[in-house]
Amino acid sequence: MICVIRMAESSPHRESTVEAWSTNTHVVREFDRPVRVSDAVMETLIEAVEEWPELSRSPTVFEFVDTDKLDGLFKTRAVDETSHTPSVEFLFQGALVTVMYASTVRIIVERDA
């Protein structure tokens, strides 16, 4: 089953639309730029933990990944506007987390089926 959600999120610093979808093995969120990559990763991982409770084992993501360091990885012109580059990949509690950067920032959390 695939669920697709389009949400408008706003904060004092930005207003953006978030595309979200999930399957039995993937949680994907796509954020309009500008977005703090660390916030996008954390929001997506929190959603994945809610979807798959087995990801909530210790350590928590806050202890596991220094997400603030993700913010400095990307330059504005890192890729063209039509493609996503798999810029960062790391494992979290057995799930593969991929951060892709282009005209949007896409976060994919993939677990074993």
C-alpha positions in Angstrom: 0.0 0.0 0.0 1.3 3.5 -0.8 0.0 6.5 1.0 0.7 9.9 -0.5 0.3 13.1 1.5 0.9 16.7 0.5 1.1 19.0 3.5 1.7 22.7 3.8 4.0 23.5 6.7 4.9 27.0 7.9 7.2 28.4 10.5 8.4 31.9 11.2 11.4 31.2 8.9 9.8 29.4 6.0 6.7 28.3 4.4 6.9 25.1 2.4 5.1 22.1 1.0 6.1 18.6 2.0 5.4 15.6 -0.2 5.2 12.4 1.9 4.5 8.8 1.0 5.2 5.4 2.5 5.1 1.7 1.7 5.7 -1.4 3.7 9.5 -0.8 3.4 9.9 3.0 2.7 9.1 6.3 4.2 9.8 9.2 1.9 9.4 12.9 2.5 10.3 15.6 0.1 10.9 19.2 1.3 10.9 22.4 -0.7 14.1 24.4 -0.3 15.2 26.2 1.6 14.9 23.7 4.5 17.4 22.8 7.2 18.5 19.3 6.3 18.8 18.3 9.9 15.1 19.2 10.5 14.1 17.3 7.4 16.1 14.2 8.5 14.7 14.3 12.1 11.1 14.8 10.9 11.4 11.9 8.5 13.1 9.6 11.1 10.4 10.4 13.7 7.7 9.5 11.2 9.6 6.2 10.4 9.8 5.3 14.1 6.1 5.9 14.4 5.5 3.7 11.4 7.9 1.0 12.5 8.3 0.8 16.3 11.2 -1.6 16.0 13.3 1.4 15.0 12.8 2.9 18.4 15.5 0.8 20.1 18.3 2.6 21.8 20.2 4.7 21.0 17.7 7.4 19.8 18.5 9.2 16.6 19.6 12.3 18.7 22.3 10.1 20.3 23.2 8.3 17.1 23.5 11.1 14.4 24.8 14.6 14.7 22.2 15.9 12.4 23.4 19.5 12.7 26.5 18.5 10.7 24.2 17.5 7.8 23.3 21.2 7.2 26.7 22.1 5.9 27.0 19.3 3.4 25.2 20.9 0.5 26.0 23.9 -1.7 23.1 25.7 -3.4 24.3 24.6 -6.9 25.2 21.1 -5.9 23.0 19.6 -8.6 20.8 20.8 -11.4 17.1 21.5 -10.9 15.9 18.2 -12.5 17.7 15.4 -10.7 18.4 14.2 -7.2 21.9 13.2 -6.1 22.2 10.6 -3.3 24.3 12.9 -1.2 24.4 11.1 2.2 23.6 7.6 3.3 23.7 6.2 6.8 22.2 3.3 8.8 19.9 3.9 11.7 18.6 1.0 13.7 19.0 -1.3 10.6 17.2 1.1 8.3 19.0 2.8 5.4 18.6 6.6 5.4 19.3 8.4 2.2 19.4 12.2 1.9 19.0 13.4 -1.7 19.5 17.0 -2.7 18.2 18.9 -5.8 15.5 21.5 -6.2 13.9 19.7 -3.3 15.4 17.8 -0.4 14.2 14.1 -0.4 14.7 11.9 2.7 14.2 8.2 2.2 14.1 5.7 5.1 14.2 2.1 3.9 13.9 -1.0 6.1 14.2 -4.6 5.3 11.0 -6.2 4.2 
